[in-house]
Amino acid sequence: MRLSIISATVAYAAIPAMALRVSLKYDAIYDQGKRSLSEVACWNPNVPGLFPDHDDWLLQENIAPGILAMPSITGWDHPDCITCWMVTWEEGRMNRMLLAIDGSEDGFVTSRERMDSLTNGQAEDFNPLESLIVTASRVSLKNCGFSHGDELVRQEMAGERGRKETSDEL
């Protein structure tokens, strides 16, 4: 009995994250490198910078892997904030890593530069007339340049997000 539980746990751990088929488009606002990250949904006004370990991330140009906006993100405390996604365009056999930091109304949204990079310069052909259908998989934050994995990041973010100001701080 004990062996079957261990086997089931190992088998479950080996299964990759479920891939989603989603539409991807670009918004030129994410190409504005000097745009403040305080304007994105994942910005926490209670901590400096976008992420506790990266308090120097103040502008969009600081997000090296590329920005991703997705419909599930509704605010800075949403669990999809600061998650890494591998977006794959099957037709072009290309994939790119994107860091989810903002919300969108419909589908996934990134910068034109990243969409051009994914589609060999064809972003304009797909936006807004025809949706680009991609496969998206959530992957470890290490894929987006973080030195530590998701668990430590989640713990650090939970600590910061769970913090409430005292009446003395207000």
Phi and psi in radians as a Rosetta constraint file:
Dihedral C 1 N 2 CA 2 C 2 CIRCULARHARMONIC -1.105 0.35
Dihedral N 2 CA 2 C 2 N 3 CIRCULARHARMONIC -0.694 0.35
Dihedral C 2 N 3 CA 3 C 3 CIRCULARHARMONIC -1.095 0.35
Dihedral N 3 CA 3 C 3 N 4 CIRCULARHARMONIC -0.694 0.35
Dihedral C 3 N 4 CA 4 C 4 CIRCULARHARMONIC -1.168 0.35
Dihedral N 4 CA 4 C 4 N 5 CIRCULARHARMONIC -0.587 0.35
Dihedral C 4 N 5 CA 5 C 5 CIRCULARHARMONIC -1.163 0.35
Dihedral N 5 CA 5 C 5 N 6 CIRCULARHARMONIC -0.770 0.35
Dihedral C 5 N 6 CA 6 C 6 CIRCULARHARMONIC -1.107 0.35
Dihedral N 6 CA 6 C 6 N 7 CIRCULARHARMONIC -0.759 0.35
Dihedral C 6 N 7 CA 7 C 7 CIRCULARHARMONIC -1.081 0.35
Dihedral N 7 CA 7 C 7 N 8 CIRCULARHARMONIC -0.740 0.35
Dihedral C 7 N 8 CA 8 C 8 CIRCULARHARMONIC -1.132 0.35
Dihedral N 8 CA 8 C 8 N 9 CIRCULARHARMONIC -0.686 0.35
Dihedral C 8 N 9 CA 9 C 9 CIRCULARHARMONIC -1.138 0.35
Dihedral N 9 CA 9 C 9 N 10 CIRCULARHARMONIC -0.780 0.35
Dihedral C 9 N 10 CA 10 C 10 CIRCULARHARMONIC -1.109 0.35
Dihedral N 10 CA 10 C 10 N 11 CIRCULARHARMONIC -0.757 0.35
Dihedral C 10 N 11 CA 11 C 11 CIRCULARHARMONIC -1.096 0.35
Dihedral N 11 CA 11 C 11 N 12 CIRCULARHARMONIC -0.720 0.35
Dihedral C 11 N 12 CA 12 C 12 CIRCULARHARMONIC -1.128 0.35
Dihedral N 12 CA 12 C 12 N 13 CIRCULARHARMONIC -0.726 0.35
Dihedral C 12 N 13 CA 13 C 13 CIRCULARHARMONIC -1.140 0.35
Dihedral N 13 CA 13 C 13 N 14 CIRCULARHARMONIC -0.446 0.35
Dihedral C 13 N 14 CA 14 C 14 CIRCULARHARMONIC -1.422 0.35
Dihedral N 14 CA 14 C 14 N 15 CIRCULARHARMONIC -0.273 0.35
Dihedral C 14 N 15 CA 15 C 15 CIRCULARHARMONIC -1.303 0.35
Dihedral N 15 CA 15 C 15 N 16 CIRCULARHARMONIC 2.215 0.35
Dihedral C 15 N 16 CA 16 C 16 CIRCULARHARMONIC -1.236 0.35
Dihedral N 16 CA 16 C 16 N 17 CIRCULARHARMONIC 2.815 0.35
Dihedral C 16 N 17 CA 17 C 17 CIRCULARHARMONIC -1.044 0.35
Dihedral N 17 CA 17 C 17 N 18 CIRCULARHARMONIC 2.581 0.35
Dihedral C 17 N 18 CA 18 C 18 CIRCULARHARMONIC -1.179 0.35
Dihedral N 18 CA 18 C 18 N 19 CIRCULARHARMONIC 2.352 0.35
Dihedral C 18 N 19 CA 19 C 19 CIRCULARHARMONIC -1.554 0.35
Dihedral N 19 CA 19 C 19 N 20 CIRCULARHARMONIC 2.494 0.35
Dihedral C 19 N 20 CA 20 C 20 CIRCULARHARMONIC -1.938 0.35
Dihedral N 20 CA 20 C 20 N 21 CIRCULARHARMONIC 2.495 0.35
Dihedral C 20 N 21 CA 21 C 21 CIRCULARHARMONIC -1.707 0.35
Dihedral N 21 CA 21 C 21 N 22 CIRCULARHARMONIC 2.071 0.35
Dihedral C 21 N 22 CA 22 C 22 CIRCULARHARMONIC -2.390 0.35
Dihedral N 22 CA 22 C 22 N 23 CIRCULARHARMONIC 2.816 0.35
Dihedral C 22 N 23 CA 23 C 23 CIRCULARHARMONIC -1.524 0.35
Dihedral N 23 CA 23 C 23 N 24 CIRCULARHARMONIC 2.535 0.35
Dihedral C 23 N 24 CA 24 C 24 CIRCULARHARMONIC -2.210 0.35
Dihedral N 24 CA 24 C 24 N 25 CIRCULARHARMONIC 2.335 0.35
Dihedral C 24 N 25 CA 25 C 25 CIRCULARHARMONIC -2.427 0.35
Dihedral N 25 CA 25 C 25 N 26 CIRCULARHARMONIC 3.025 0.35
Dihedral C 25 N 26 CA 26 C 26 CIRCULARHARMONIC -2.023 0.35
Dihedral N 26 CA 26 C 26 N 27 CIRCULARHARMONIC 2.740 0.35
Dihedral C 26 N 27 CA 27 C 27 CIRCULARHARMONIC -2.328 0.35
Dihedral N 27 CA 27 C 27 N 28 CIRCULARHARMONIC 2.178 0.35
Dihedral C 27 N 28 CA 28 C 28 CIRCULARHARMONIC -1.054 0.35
Dihedral N 28 CA 28 C 28 N 29 CIRCULARHARMONIC -0.306 0.35
Dihedral C 28 N 29 CA 29 C 29 CIRCULARHARMONIC -1.065 0.35
Dihedral N 29 CA 29 C 29 N 30 CIRCULARHARMONIC -0.514 0.35
Dihedral C 29 N 30 CA 30 C 30 CIRCULARHARMONIC -1.422 0.35
Dihedral N 30 CA 30 C 30 N 31 CIRCULARHARMONIC -0.081 0.35
Dihedral C 30 N 31 CA 31 C 31 CIRCULARHARMONIC -1.568 0.35
Dihedral N 31 CA 31 C 31 N 32 CIRCULARHARMONIC -0.130 0.35
Dihedral C 31 N 32 CA 32 C 32 CIRCULARHARMONIC -1.463 0.35
Dihedral N 32 CA 32 C 32 N 33 CIRCULARHARMONIC 1.612 0.35
Dihedral C 32 N 33 CA 33 C 33 CIRCULARHARMONIC -0.999 0.35
Dihedral N 33 CA 33 C 33 N 34 CIRCULARHARMONIC -0.559 0.35
Dihedral C 33 N 34 CA 34 C 34 CIRCULARHARMONIC -1.513 0.35
Dihedral N 34 CA 34 C 34 N 35 CIRCULARHARMONIC 0.041 0.35
Dihedral C 34 N 35 CA 35 C 35 CIRCULARHARMONIC -1.195 0.35
Dihedral N 35 CA 35 C 35 N 36 CIRCULARHARMONIC 2.321 0.35
Dihedral C 35 N 36 CA 36 C 36 CIRCULARHARMONIC -1.218 0.35
Dihedral N 36 CA 36 C 36 N 37 CIRCULARHARMONIC 2.407 0.35
Dihedral C 36 N 37 CA 37 C 37 CIRCULARHARMONIC -1.233 0.35
Dihedral N 37 CA 37 C 37 N 38 CIRCULARHARMONIC -0.193 0.35
Dihedral C 37 N 38 CA 38 C 38 CIRCULARHARMONIC -1.163 0.35
Dihedral N 38 CA 38 C 38 N 39 CIRCULARHARMONIC -0.169 0.35
Dihedral C 38 N 39 CA 39 C 39 CIRCULARHARMONIC -1.611 0.35
Dihedral N 39 CA 39 C 39 N 40 CIRCULARHARMONIC -0.067 0.35
Dihedral C 39 N 40 CA 40 C 40 CIRCULARHARMONIC -1.652 0.35
Dihedral N 40 CA 40 C 40 N 41 CIRCULARHARMONIC 2.745 0.35
Dihedral C 40 N 41 CA 41 C 41 CIRCULARHARMONIC -1.085 0.35
Dihedral N 41 CA 41 C 41 N 42 CIRCULARHARMONIC -0.518 0.35
Dihedral C 41 N 42 CA 42 C 42 CIRCULARHARMONIC -1.482 0.35
Dihedral N 42 CA 42 C 42 N 43 CIRCULARHARMONIC 0.005 0.35
Dihedral C 42 N 43 CA 43 C 43 CIRCULARHARMONIC -1.199 0.35
Dihedral N 43 CA 43 C 43 N 44 CIRCULARHARMONIC 2.189 0.35
Dihedral C 43 N 44 CA 44 C 44 CIRCULARHARMONIC -1.755 0.35
Dihedral N 44 CA 44 C 44 N 45 CIRCULARHARMONIC 1.983 0.35
Dihedral C 44 N 45 CA 45 C 45 CIRCULARHARMONIC -1.184 0.35
Dihedral N 45 CA 45 C 45 N 46 CIRCULARHARMONIC -0.155 0.35
Dihedral C 45 N 46 CA 46 C 46 CIRCULARHARMONIC -1.589 0.35
Dihedral N 46 CA 46 C 46 N 47 CIRCULARHARMONIC -0.095 0.35
Dihedral C 46 N 47 CA 47 C 47 CIRCULARHARMONIC -2.299 0.35
Dihedral N 47 CA 47 C 47 N 48 CIRCULARHARMONIC 2.613 0.35
Dihedral C 47 N 48 CA 48 C 48 CIRCULARHARMONIC -1.295 0.35
Dihedral N 48 CA 48 C 48 N 49 CIRCULARHARMONIC 2.394 0.35
Dihedral C 48 N 49 CA 49 C 49 CIRCULARHARMONIC 1.372 0.35
Dihedral N 49 CA 49 C 49 N 50 CIRCULARHARMONIC 3.097 0.35
Dihedral C 49 N 50 CA 50 C 50 CIRCULARHARMONIC -1.344 0.35
Dihedral N 50 CA 50 C 50 N 51 CIRCULARHARMONIC -0.556 0.35
Dihedral C 50 N 51 CA 51 C 51 CIRCULARHARMONIC -2.474 0.35
Dihedral N 51 CA 51 C 51 N 52 CIRCULARHARMONIC 2.398 0.35
Dihedral C 51 N 52 CA 52 C 52 CIRCULARHARMONIC -0.871 0.35
Dihedral N 52 CA 52 C 52 N 53 CIRCULARHARMONIC -0.715 0.35
Dihedral C 52 N 53 CA 53 C 53 CIRCULARHARMONIC -1.387 0.35
Dihedral N 53 CA 53 C 53 N 54 CIRCULARHARMONIC -0.186 0.35
Dihedral C 53 N 54 CA 54 C 54 CIRCULARHARMONIC -2.219 0.35
Dihedral N 54 CA 54 C 54 N 55 CIRCULARHARMONIC 1.058 0.35
Dihedral C 54 N 55 CA 55 C 55 CIRCULARHARMONIC -1.251 0.35
Dihedral N 55 CA 55 C 55 N 56 CIRCULARHARMONIC -0.046 0.35
Dihedral C 55 N 56 CA 56 C 56 CIRCULARHARMONIC -1.575 0.35
Dihedral N 56 CA 56 C 56 N 57 CIRCULARHARMONIC -0.047 0.35
Dihedral C 56 N 57 CA 57 C 57 CIRCULARHARMONIC -1.406 0.35
Dihedral N 57 CA 57 C 57 N 58 CIRCULARHARMONIC 1.639 0.35
Dihedral C 57 N 58 CA 58 C 58 CIRCULARHARMONIC -2.050 0.35
Dihedral N 58 CA 58 C 58 N 59 CIRCULARHARMONIC -0.327 0.35
Dihedral C 58 N 59 CA 59 C 59 CIRCULARHARMONIC -2.185 0.35
Dihedral N 59 CA 59 C 59 N 60 CIRCULARHARMONIC 2.739 0.35
Dihedral C 59 N 60 CA 60 C 60 CIRCULARHARMONIC -1.027 0.35
Dihedral N 60 CA 60 C 60 N 61 CIRCULARHARMONIC -0.541 0.35
Dihedral C 60 N 61 CA 61 C 61 CIRCULARHARMONIC -1.148 0.35
Dihedral N 61 CA 61 C 61 N 62 CIRCULARHARMONIC -0.245 0.35
Dihedral C 61 N 62 CA 62 C 62 CIRCULARHARMONIC -1.359 0.35
Dihedral N 62 CA 62 C 62 N 63 CIRCULARHARMONIC -0.221 0.35
Dihedral C 62 N 63 CA 63 C 63 CIRCULARHARMONIC -1.577 0.35
Dihedral N 63 CA 63 C 63 N 64 CIRCULARHARMONIC 1.555 0.35
Dihedral C 63 N 64 CA 64 C 64 CIRCULARHARMONIC -1.083 0.35
Dihedral N 64 CA 64 C 64 N 65 CIRCULARHARMONIC -0.761 0.35
Dihedral C 64 N 65 CA 65 C 65 CIRCULARHARMONIC -1.202 0.35
Dihedral N 65 CA 65 C 65 N 66 CIRCULARHARMONIC -0.359 0.35
Dihedral C 65 N 66 CA 66 C 66 CIRCULARHARMONIC 1.985 0.35
Dihedral N 66 CA 66 C 66 N 67 CIRCULARHARMONIC 2.634 0.35
Dihedral C 66 N 67 CA 67 C 67 CIRCULARHARMONIC -1.618 0.35
Dihedral N 67 CA 67 C 67 N 68 CIRCULARHARMONIC 2.469 0.35
Dihedral C 67 N 68 CA 68 C 68 CIRCULARHARMONIC -2.206 0.35
Dihedral N 68 CA 68 C 68 N 69 CIRCULARHARMONIC 2.279 0.35
Dihedral C 68 N 69 CA 69 C 69 CIRCULARHARMONIC -1.913 0.35
Dihedral N 69 CA 69 C 69 N 70 CIRCULARHARMONIC 2.431 0.35
Dihedral C 69 N 70 CA 70 C 70 CIRCULARHARMONIC -2.468 0.35
Dihedral N 70 CA 70 C 70 N 71 CIRCULARHARMONIC 2.635 0.35
Dihedral C 70 N 71 CA 71 C 71 CIRCULARHARMONIC -1.086 0.35
Dihedral N 71 CA 71 C 71 N 72 CIRCULARHARMONIC -0.476 0.35
Dihedral C 71 N 72 CA 72 C 72 CIRCULARHARMONIC -1.237 0.35
Dihedral N 72 CA 72 C 72 N 73 CIRCULARHARMONIC -0.417 0.35
Dihedral C 72 N 73 CA 73 C 73 CIRCULARHARMONIC -1.390 0.35
Dihedral N 73 CA 73 C 73 N 74 CIRCULARHARMONIC 2.084 0.35
Dihedral C 73 N 74 CA 74 C 74 CIRCULARHARMONIC -2.083 0.35
Dihedral N 74 CA 74 C 74 N 75 CIRCULARHARMONIC -0.150 0.35
Dihedral C 74 N 75 CA 75 C 75 CIRCULARHARMONIC -3.116 0.35
Dihedral N 75 CA 75 C 75 N 76 CIRCULARHARMONIC 3.034 0.35
Dihedral C 75 N 76 CA 76 C 76 CIRCULARHARMONIC -1.103 0.35
Dihedral N 76 CA 76 C 76 N 77 CIRCULARHARMONIC -0.367 0.35
Dihedral C 76 N 77 CA 77 C 77 CIRCULARHARMONIC -1.720 0.35
Dihedral N 77 CA 77 C 77 N 78 CIRCULARHARMONIC 0.205 0.35
Dihedral C 77 N 78 CA 78 C 78 CIRCULARHARMONIC -1.303 0.35
Dihedral N 78 CA 78 C 78 N 79 CIRCULARHARMONIC 2.438 0.35
Dihedral C 78 N 79 CA 79 C 79 CIRCULARHARMONIC -1.100 0.35
Dihedral N 79 CA 79 C 79 N 80 CIRCULARHARMONIC -0.325 0.35
Dihedral C 79 N 80 CA 80 C 80 CIRCULARHARMONIC -1.453 0.35
Dihedral N 80 CA 80 C 80 N 81 CIRCULARHARMONIC -0.149 0.35
Dihedral C 80 N 81 CA 81 C 81 CIRCULARHARMONIC -1.127 0.35
Dihedral N 81 CA 81 C 81 N 82 CIRCULARHARMONIC 2.407 0.35
Dihedral C 81 N 82 CA 82 C 82 CIRCULARHARMONIC 1.006 0.35
Dihedral N 82 CA 82 C 82 N 83 CIRCULARHARMONIC 0.940 0.35
Dihedral C 82 N 83 CA 83 C 83 CIRCULARHARMONIC -2.097 0.35
Dihedral N 83 CA 83 C 83 N 84 CIRCULARHARMONIC 2.635 0.35
Dihedral C 83 N 84 CA 84 C 84 CIRCULARHARMONIC -1.773 0.35
Dihedral N 84 CA 84 C 84 N 85 CIRCULARHARMONIC 2.360 0.35
Dihedral C 84 N 85 CA 85 C 85 CIRCULARHARMONIC -2.230 0.35
Dihedral N 85 CA 85 C 85 N 86 CIRCULARHARMONIC 2.353 0.35
Dihedral C 85 N 86 CA 86 C 86 CIRCULARHARMONIC -1.678 0.35
Dihedral N 86 CA 86 C 86 N 87 CIRCULARHARMONIC 2.055 0.35
Dihedral C 86 N 87 CA 87 C 87 CIRCULARHARMONIC -1.847 0.35
Dihedral N 87 CA 87 C 87 N 88 CIRCULARHARMONIC 2.187 0.35
Dihedral C 87 N 88 CA 88 C 88 CIRCULARHARMONIC -2.103 0.35
Dihedral N 88 CA 88 C 88 N 89 CIRCULARHARMONIC 2.252 0.35
Dihedral C 88 N 89 CA 89 C 89 CIRCULARHARMONIC -1.771 0.35
Dihedral N 89 CA 89 C 89 N 90 CIRCULARHARMONIC 1.882 0.35
Dihedral C 89 N 90 CA 90 C 90 CIRCULARHARMONIC -1.089 0.35
Dihedral N 90 CA 90 C 90 N 91 CIRCULARHARMONIC -0.754 0.35
Dihedral C 90 N 91 CA 91 C 91 CIRCULARHARMONIC -1.029 0.35
Dihedral N 91 CA 91 C 91 N 92 CIRCULARHARMONIC -0.723 0.35
Dihedral C 91 N 92 CA 92 C 92 CIRCULARHARMONIC -1.623 0.35
Dihedral N 92 CA 92 C 92 N 93 CIRCULARHARMONIC -0.007 0.35
Dihedral C 92 N 93 CA 93 C 93 CIRCULARHARMONIC 0.889 0.35
Dihedral N 93 CA 93 C 93 N 94 CIRCULARHARMONIC 0.766 0.35
Dihedral C 93 N 94 CA 94 C 94 CIRCULARHARMONIC -2.145 0.35
Dihedral N 94 CA 94 C 94 N 95 CIRCULARHARMONIC 2.606 0.35
Dihedral C 94 N 95 CA 95 C 95 CIRCULARHARMONIC -2.455 0.35
Dihedral N 95 CA 95 C 95 N 96 CIRCULARHARMONIC 2.698 0.35
Dihedral C 95 N 96 CA 96 C 96 CIRCULARHARMONIC -2.455 0.35
Dihedral N 96 CA 96 C 96 N 97 CIRCULARHARMONIC 2.593 0.35
Dihedral C 96 N 97 CA 97 C 97 CIRCULARHARMONIC -1.611 0.35
Dihedral N 97 CA 97 C 97 N 98 CIRCULARHARMONIC 2.372 0.35
Dihedral C 97 N 98 CA 98 C 98 CIRCULARHARMONIC -2.334 0.35
Dihedral N 98 CA 98 C 98 N 99 CIRCULARHARMONIC 2.511 0.35
Dihedral C 98 N 99 CA 99 C 99 CIRCULARHARMONIC -1.783 0.35
Dihedral N 99 CA 99 C 99 N 100 CIRCULARHARMONIC 2.085 0.35
Dihedral C 99 N 100 CA 100 C 100 CIRCULARHARMONIC -1.330 0.35
Dihedral N 100 CA 100 C 100 N 101 CIRCULARHARMONIC 2.036 0.35
Dihedral C 100 N 101 CA 101 C 101 CIRCULARHARMONIC -2.393 0.35
Dihedral N 101 CA 101 C 101 N 102 CIRCULARHARMONIC 0.002 0.35
Dihedral C 101 N 102 CA 102 C 102 CIRCULARHARMONIC -2.528 0.35
Dihedral N 102 CA 102 C 102 N 103 CIRCULARHARMONIC 2.859 0.35
Dihedral C 102 N 103 CA 103 C 103 CIRCULARHARMONIC -1.699 0.35
Dihedral N 103 CA 103 C 103 N 104 CIRCULARHARMONIC 2.797 0.35
Dihedral C 103 N 104 CA 104 C 104 CIRCULARHARMONIC -2.435 0.35
Dihedral N 104 CA 104 C 104 N 105 CIRCULARHARMONIC 2.821 0.35
Dihedral C 104 N 105 CA 105 C 105 CIRCULARHARMONIC -1.411 0.35
Dihedral N 105 CA 105 C 105 N 106 CIRCULARHARMONIC -0.584 0.35
Dihedral C 105 N 106 CA 106 C 106 CIRCULARHARMONIC -2.673 0.35
Dihedral N 106 CA 106 C 106 N 107 CIRCULARHARMONIC 2.124 0.35
Dihedral C 106 N 107 CA 107 C 107 CIRCULARHARMONIC 1.229 0.35
Dihedral N 107 CA 107 C 107 N 108 CIRCULARHARMONIC -3.061 0.35
Dihedral C 107 N 108 CA 108 C 108 CIRCULARHARMONIC -1.541 0.35
Dihedral N 108 CA 108 C 108 N 109 CIRCULARHARMONIC 2.518 0.35
Dihedral C 108 N 109 CA 109 C 109 CIRCULARHARMONIC -2.339 0.35
Dihedral N 109 CA 109 C 109 N 110 CIRCULARHARMONIC 2.418 0.35
Dihedral C 109 N 110 CA 110 C 110 CIRCULARHARMONIC -2.426 0.35
Dihedral N 110 CA 110 C 110 N 111 CIRCULARHARMONIC -2.983 0.35
Dihedral C 110 N 111 CA 111 C 111 CIRCULARHARMONIC -1.391 0.35
Dihedral N 111 CA 111 C 111 N 112 CIRCULARHARMONIC 2.774 0.35
Dihedral C 111 N 112 CA 112 C 112 CIRCULARHARMONIC -1.107 0.35
Dihedral N 112 CA 112 C 112 N 113 CIRCULARHARMONIC -0.681 0.35
Dihedral C 112 N 113 CA 113 C 113 CIRCULARHARMONIC -1.015 0.35
Dihedral N 113 CA 113 C 113 N 114 CIRCULARHARMONIC -0.793 0.35
Dihedral C 113 N 114 CA 114 C 114 CIRCULARHARMONIC -1.211 0.35
Dihedral N 114 CA 114 C 114 N 115 CIRCULARHARMONIC -0.656 0.35
Dihedral C 114 N 115 CA 115 C 115 CIRCULARHARMONIC -1.207 0.35
Dihedral N 115 CA 115 C 115 N 116 CIRCULARHARMONIC -0.675 0.35
Dihedral C 115 N 116 CA 116 C 116 CIRCULARHARMONIC -1.058 0.35
Dihedral N 116 CA 116 C 116 N 117 CIRCULARHARMONIC -0.719 0.35
Dihedral C 116 N 117 CA 117 C 117 CIRCULARHARMONIC -1.077 0.35
Dihedral N 117 CA 117 C 117 N 118 CIRCULARHARMONIC -0.672 0.35
Dihedral C 117 N 118 CA 118 C 118 CIRCULARHARMONIC -1.286 0.35
Dihedral N 118 CA 118 C 118 N 119 CIRCULARHARMONIC -0.580 0.35
Dihedral C 118 N 119 CA 119 C 119 CIRCULARHARMONIC -1.896 0.35
Dihedral N 119 CA 119 C 119 N 120 CIRCULARHARMONIC 0.309 0.35
Dihedral C 119 N 120 CA 120 C 120 CIRCULARHARMONIC 0.985 0.35
Dihedral N 120 CA 120 C 120 N 121 CIRCULARHARMONIC 0.781 0.35
Dihedral C 120 N 121 CA 121 C 121 CIRCULARHARMONIC 1.426 0.35
Dihedral N 121 CA 121 C 121 N 122 CIRCULARHARMONIC 0.268 0.35
Dihedral C 121 N 122 CA 122 C 122 CIRCULARHARMONIC -1.804 0.35
Dihedral N 122 CA 122 C 122 N 123 CIRCULARHARMONIC 0.287 0.35
Dihedral C 122 N 123 CA 123 C 123 CIRCULARHARMONIC -0.947 0.35
Dihedral N 123 CA 123 C 123 N 124 CIRCULARHARMONIC -0.762 0.35
Dihedral C 123 N 124 CA 124 C 124 CIRCULARHARMONIC -1.102 0.35
Dihedral N 124 CA 124 C 124 N 125 CIRCULARHARMONIC -0.526 0.35
Dihedral C 124 N 125 CA 125 C 125 CIRCULARHARMONIC -1.141 0.35
Dihedral N 125 CA 125 C 125 N 126 CIRCULARHARMONIC -0.479 0.35
Dihedral C 125 N 126 CA 126 C 126 CIRCULARHARMONIC -1.731 0.35
Dihedral N 126 CA 126 C 126 N 127 CIRCULARHARMONIC -0.265 0.35
Dihedral C 126 N 127 CA 127 C 127 CIRCULARHARMONIC -2.045 0.35
Dihedral N 127 CA 127 C 127 N 128 CIRCULARHARMONIC 2.236 0.35
Dihedral C 127 N 128 CA 128 C 128 CIRCULARHARMONIC -1.679 0.35
Dihedral N 128 CA 128 C 128 N 129 CIRCULARHARMONIC 0.039 0.35
Dihedral C 128 N 129 CA 129 C 129 CIRCULARHARMONIC -1.167 0.35
Dihedral N 129 CA 129 C 129 N 130 CIRCULARHARMONIC -0.763 0.35
Dihedral C 129 N 130 CA 130 C 130 CIRCULARHARMONIC -2.236 0.35
Dihedral N 130 CA 130 C 130 N 131 CIRCULARHARMONIC 2.282 0.35
Dihedral C 130 N 131 CA 131 C 131 CIRCULARHARMONIC -1.274 0.35
Dihedral N 131 CA 131 C 131 N 132 CIRCULARHARMONIC 2.488 0.35
Dihedral C 131 N 132 CA 132 C 132 CIRCULARHARMONIC -1.615 0.35
Dihedral N 132 CA 132 C 132 N 133 CIRCULARHARMONIC 2.064 0.35
Dihedral C 132 N 133 CA 133 C 133 CIRCULARHARMONIC -1.614 0.35
Dihedral N 133 CA 133 C 133 N 134 CIRCULARHARMONIC 2.187 0.35
Dihedral C 133 N 134 CA 134 C 134 CIRCULARHARMONIC -2.230 0.35
Dihedral N 134 CA 134 C 134 N 135 CIRCULARHARMONIC 2.902 0.35
Dihedral C 134 N 135 CA 135 C 135 CIRCULARHARMONIC -1.818 0.35
Dihedral N 135 CA 135 C 135 N 136 CIRCULARHARMONIC 2.288 0.35
Dihedral C 135 N 136 CA 136 C 136 CIRCULARHARMONIC -2.152 0.35
Dihedral N 136 CA 136 C 136 N 137 CIRCULARHARMONIC 2.307 0.35
Dihedral C 136 N 137 CA 137 C 137 CIRCULARHARMONIC -2.270 0.35
Dihedral N 137 CA 137 C 137 N 138 CIRCULARHARMONIC 2.303 0.35
Dihedral C 137 N 138 CA 138 C 138 CIRCULARHARMONIC -1.286 0.35
Dihedral N 138 CA 138 C 138 N 139 CIRCULARHARMONIC 2.295 0.35
Dihedral C 138 N 139 CA 139 C 139 CIRCULARHARMONIC -2.236 0.35
Dihedral N 139 CA 139 C 139 N 140 CIRCULARHARMONIC 3.014 0.35
Dihedral C 139 N 140 CA 140 C 140 CIRCULARHARMONIC -1.065 0.35
Dihedral N 140 CA 140 C 140 N 141 CIRCULARHARMONIC 2.546 0.35
Dihedral C 140 N 141 CA 141 C 141 CIRCULARHARMONIC -1.073 0.35
Dihedral N 141 CA 141 C 141 N 142 CIRCULARHARMONIC -0.337 0.35
Dihedral C 141 N 142 CA 142 C 142 CIRCULARHARMONIC -1.040 0.35
Dihedral N 142 CA 142 C 142 N 143 CIRCULARHARMONIC -0.525 0.35
Dihedral C 142 N 143 CA 143 C 143 CIRCULARHARMONIC -1.212 0.35
Dihedral N 143 CA 143 C 143 N 144 CIRCULARHARMONIC -0.316 0.35
Dihedral C 143 N 144 CA 144 C 144 CIRCULARHARMONIC -1.837 0.35
Dihedral N 144 CA 144 C 144 N 145 CIRCULARHARMONIC 0.305 0.35
Dihedral C 144 N 145 CA 145 C 145 CIRCULARHARMONIC 1.642 0.35
Dihedral N 145 CA 145 C 145 N 146 CIRCULARHARMONIC 0.059 0.35
Dihedral C 145 N 146 CA 146 C 146 CIRCULARHARMONIC -1.359 0.35
Dihedral N 146 CA 146 C 146 N 147 CIRCULARHARMONIC 2.505 0.35
Dihedral C 146 N 147 CA 147 C 147 CIRCULARHARMONIC -1.394 0.35
Dihedral N 147 CA 147 C 147 N 148 CIRCULARHARMONIC -0.272 0.35
Dihedral C 147 N 148 CA 148 C 148 CIRCULARHARMONIC -2.220 0.35
Dihedral N 148 CA 148 C 148 N 149 CIRCULARHARMONIC 2.831 0.35
Dihedral C 148 N 149 CA 149 C 149 CIRCULARHARMONIC -1.405 0.35
Dihedral N 149 CA 149 C 149 N 150 CIRCULARHARMONIC -3.098 0.35
Dihedral C 149 N 150 CA 150 C 150 CIRCULARHARMONIC -1.059 0.35
Dihedral N 150 CA 150 C 150 N 151 CIRCULARHARMONIC -0.678 0.35
Dihedral C 150 N 151 CA 151 C 151 CIRCULARHARMONIC -1.074 0.35
Dihedral N 151 CA 151 C 151 N 152 CIRCULARHARMONIC -0.820 0.35
Dihedral C 151 N 152 CA 152 C 152 CIRCULARHARMONIC -1.148 0.35
Dihedral N 152 CA 152 C 152 N 153 CIRCULARHARMONIC -0.702 0.35
Dihedral C 152 N 153 CA 153 C 153 CIRCULARHARMONIC -1.076 0.35
Dihedral N 153 CA 153 C 153 N 154 CIRCULARHARMONIC -0.800 0.35
Dihedral C 153 N 154 CA 154 C 154 CIRCULARHARMONIC -1.051 0.35
Dihedral N 154 CA 154 C 154 N 155 CIRCULARHARMONIC -0.729 0.35
Dihedral C 154 N 155 CA 155 C 155 CIRCULARHARMONIC -1.113 0.35
Dihedral N 155 CA 155 C 155 N 156 CIRCULARHARMONIC -0.775 0.35
Dihedral C 155 N 156 CA 156 C 156 CIRCULARHARMONIC -1.135 0.35
Dihedral N 156 CA 156 C 156 N 157 CIRCULARHARMONIC -0.735 0.35
Dihedral C 156 N 157 CA 157 C 157 CIRCULARHARMONIC -1.196 0.35
Dihedral N 157 CA 157 C 157 N 158 CIRCULARHARMONIC -0.678 0.35
Dihedral C 157 N 158 CA 158 C 158 CIRCULARHARMONIC -1.106 0.35
Dihedral N 158 CA 158 C 158 N 159 CIRCULARHARMONIC -0.679 0.35
Dihedral C 158 N 159 CA 159 C 159 CIRCULARHARMONIC -1.102 0.35
Dihedral N 159 CA 159 C 159 N 160 CIRCULARHARMONIC -0.762 0.35
Dihedral C 159 N 160 CA 160 C 160 CIRCULARHARMONIC -1.241 0.35
Dihedral N 160 CA 160 C 160 N 161 CIRCULARHARMONIC -0.734 0.35
Dihedral C 160 N 161 CA 161 C 161 CIRCULARHARMONIC -1.235 0.35
Dihedral N 161 CA 161 C 161 N 162 CIRCULARHARMONIC -0.564 0.35
Dihedral C 161 N 162 CA 162 C 162 CIRCULARHARMONIC -1.359 0.35
Dihedral N 162 CA 162 C 162 N 163 CIRCULARHARMONIC -0.196 0.35
Dihedral C 162 N 163 CA 163 C 163 CIRCULARHARMONIC -1.277 0.35
Dihedral N 163 CA 163 C 163 N 164 CIRCULARHARMONIC 2.294 0.35
Dihedral C 163 N 164 CA 164 C 164 CIRCULARHARMONIC -1.986 0.35
Dihedral N 164 CA 164 C 164 N 165 CIRCULARHARMONIC 2.529 0.35
Dihedral C 164 N 165 CA 165 C 165 CIRCULARHARMONIC -1.239 0.35
Dihedral N 165 CA 165 C 165 N 166 CIRCULARHARMONIC 2.510 0.35
Dihedral C 165 N 166 CA 166 C 166 CIRCULARHARMONIC -1.480 0.35
Dihedral N 166 CA 166 C 166 N 167 CIRCULARHARMONIC 2.899 0.35
Dihedral C 166 N 167 CA 167 C 167 CIRCULARHARMONIC -1.096 0.35
Dihedral N 167 CA 167 C 167 N 168 CIRCULARHARMONIC -0.484 0.35
Dihedral C 167 N 168 CA 168 C 168 CIRCULARHARMONIC -1.204 0.35
Dihedral N 168 CA 168 C 168 N 169 CIRCULARHARMONIC -0.497 0.35
Dihedral C 168 N 169 CA 169 C 169 CIRCULARHARMONIC -1.459 0.35
Dihedral N 169 CA 169 C 169 N 170 CIRCULARHARMONIC -0.333 0.35
